[in-house]
Amino acid sequence: MFGSRLFIGAVATAVAASPALASMTVCDSRVTFAIWATMHSDTAVIREDFSTVLPGLTSDSLTGQIGSEAAWTASAIGGLDSYDNALHTLQAGRSVSVTFASGRVFGIGSDYFFKNASGESVGGYVTLALSDGTQFVRTVSGSDTFAGFWSNDAAITRITISPVGPGASANFLGMDNMDIGFAPVPTPGAIALLALAGYTAGRRRRG
């Protein structure tokens, strides 16, 4: 969908094993994630801070929606819970998958963190993988670490975040402040203007 391919930051390892994989722009901060959006006038960003998810709610899957383009469903084997306006796996070492049904999501950025069995913040590593096989690795340090990316062509329908490396099976994965980048549905007025522009251009060519 987007014509340019831009890599911002050098903090992630992108894996591209097939020409069919999506062209990605990897961002190492919210600032660079937002800058990419401002460079493309056909995108918008909405933040899901999980404040509308009932505190302490536990389930195999949790859902939320901010506008029709940004509806999401998060799931994990063993279940998820919500507290402190964040999502956490109920079992150590489990992955979190987030799906989007609108077909208009092209960017995802979120804070990721790990807690040990005592509830203390610990470091670690995660892979972030799309349904087409595109993935990259991110170091998680301190209380949380941002990781984000934009797809330069195909819409994002699912992202899976998985603990990897030392301590992967012992700690609990969490995520917070998920920025969802999407291509808004054109208004009827905008569609009419585009149609008029195409009609006018066609008349000029024929003339």
C-alpha positions in Angstrom: 0.0 0.0 0.0 2.8 2.4 0.9 5.4 3.2 -1.7 8.5 3.8 0.4 10.5 1.4 2.5 12.2 3.1 5.5 14.0 1.5 8.4 14.1 3.7 11.5 16.5 2.6 14.3 18.8 -0.4 14.4 17.5 -2.2 17.4 15.7 -5.1 15.8 16.7 -8.1 13.7 14.3 -8.4 10.7 13.9 -11.9 9.3 12.9 -12.2 5.6 13.2 -15.7 4.3 10.9 -15.4 1.4 10.1 -12.7 -1.2 6.4 -13.1 -0.3 7.1 -11.7 3.2 5.9 -8.2 4.0 8.1 -5.1 3.5 8.5 -3.7 7.0 9.6 -0.5 8.7 11.0 -1.2 12.2 10.8 1.5 14.8 12.7 1.6 18.1 10.6 4.3 19.8 7.2 5.9 19.9 8.7 9.0 18.4 10.0 7.2 15.3 6.7 5.3 15.1 4.8 8.5 15.0 7.2 10.2 12.6 6.5 7.4 10.1 2.8 8.0 10.4 3.2 11.8 9.8 5.2 11.0 6.6 2.2 9.1 5.2 -0.9 11.2 5.0 -3.1 8.2 4.5 -2.5 6.7 7.9 -3.7 7.5 11.5 -2.7 6.2 14.9 -4.9 5.3 17.8 -3.6 4.2 21.2 -5.1 1.3 23.1 -4.1 1.7 26.8 -6.3 -1.2 27.9 -8.1 1.1 30.4 -11.5 -0.1 29.2 -10.6 -3.8 29.9 -12.1 -4.6 33.3 -9.3 -4.7 36.0 -8.5 -8.3 37.1 -10.5 -9.8 34.2 -9.1 -13.2 33.2 -9.9 -15.1 30.1 -8.4 -17.2 27.3 -9.0 -14.1 25.1 -9.8 -10.4 25.6 -11.2 -8.0 23.2 -11.4 -4.2 22.7 -12.3 -1.6 20.2 -11.3 2.0 19.5 -13.2 2.9 16.3 -14.2 0.4 13.7 -10.7 0.1 12.2 -9.0 -0.7 15.5 -11.0 -3.7 17.0 -8.6 -6.3 18.4 -8.6 -9.7 20.1 -5.7 -10.8 22.3 -5.2 -14.4 23.4 -2.7 -16.7 25.1 -2.5 -20.4 26.0 -3.4 -20.6 29.7 -5.2 -17.2 29.5 -4.6 -13.5 30.0 -5.4 -11.1 32.9 -5.6 -7.4 33.1 -4.4 -5.1 35.9 -2.6 -1.8 36.0 -4.1 -1.1 32.5 -2.0 -3.8 30.9 -2.3 -7.3 29.6 -0.3 -10.2 31.2 -0.1 -13.9 30.5 -1.4 -16.1 33.3 1.3 -18.7 32.7 5.0 -18.2 32.4 6.7 -18.6 29.0 3.5 -18.1 27.0 3.1 -16.1 23.8 0.4 -13.4 23.2 -1.4 -13.2 19.9 -3.3 -10.1 18.8 -5.6 -10.2 15.8 -7.2 -7.4 13.8 -10.3 -8.1 11.7 -10.7 -4.8 9.9 -8.1 -5.4 7.2 -7.0 -1.7 7.6 -4.3 -2.1 10.2 -0.8 -1.4 8.9 1.2 -0.5 12.0 1.6 -1.9 15.5 3.7 -0.5 18.4 3.6 -1.4 22.1 5.4 -1.5 25.4 6.5 -5.0 26.3 7.8 -6.2 29.7 8.5 -9.3 31.8 7.6 -10.1 35.4 9.1 -13.0 37.4 7.1 -15.2 39.8 7.6 -12.5 42.5 6.1 -9.8 40.4 9.4 -8.0 39.8 10.4 -6.5 36.5 13.1 -8.5 34.7 14.7 -8.3 31.3 14.5 -10.7 28.4 13.9 -11.1 24.7 10.8 -11.4 22.5 10.1 -12.2 18.9 7.4 -10.3 17.1 5.9 -12.3 14.2 3.3 -11.7 11.6 1.0 -14.3 10.1 3.0 -14.3 6.9 6.2 -15.3 8.6 7.8 -11.9 8.9 9.5 -11.5 12.3 12.1 -9.7 14.3 13.8 -10.0 17.7 13.6 -7.3 20.4 15.6 -6.9 23.7 13.3 -6.1 26.6 15.0 -4.2 29.5 13.9 -2.3 32.5 10.2 -1.9 33.4 9.2 -1.9 29.7 10.6 -1.6 26.2 8.8 -0.2 23.1 8.8 -2.1 19.8 6.9 -1.2 16.7 6.7 -1.6 13.0 4.8 -0.7 9.9 3.9 -2.9 7.0 4.6 -1.1 3.7 2.2 -3.3 1.7 -0.1 -5.9 3.2 -2.5 -5.2 6.1 -1.6 -6.7 9.5 -4.2 -9.3 10.6 -2.2 -10.9 13.4 0.9 -10.4 15.5 2.3 -12.9 17.9 4.8 -11.9 20.7 6.8 -14.8 22.1 9.4 -14.9 24.9 12.8 -16.3 23.7 16.3 -16.8 25.0 17.4 -17.1 28.7 14.6 -17.0 31.2 11.9 -17.3 28.4 10.1 -20.1 30.2 10.3 -18.7 33.7 8.8 -15.2 33.2 5.4 -13.7 32.5 5.0 -11.5 29.3 3.0 -8.3 29.4 2.1 -5.5 27.0 0.7 -2.0 27.4 0.0 1.2 25.4 -0.6 -0.5 22.1 -0.4 2.0 19.2 -2.5 0.9 16.2 -1.7 2.4 12.9 -4.4 2.2 10.3 -5.7 3.5 7.0 -9.0 5.3 7.6 -12.0 4.5 5.5 -12.5 7.4 3.1 -15.5 9.6 3.7 -18.3 9.6 1.1 -17.2 13.2 0.2 -13.6 12.1 -0.3 -14.7 9.1 -2.5 -16.7 11.5 -4.6 -13.8 13.8 -5.1 -11.5 10.9 -6.1 -14.1 9.8 -8.6 -14.4 13.3 -10.0 -10.7 13.6 -10.3 -10.5 10.4 -12.2 -13.3 11.4 -14.5 -11.6 14.8 -15.2 -8.3 13.1 -15.9 -10.0 10.7 -18.3 -11.6 13.6 -20.2 -8.3 15.4 -20.5 -6.6 12.3 -21.9 -9.3 11.8 -24.4 -9.3 15.5 -25.4 
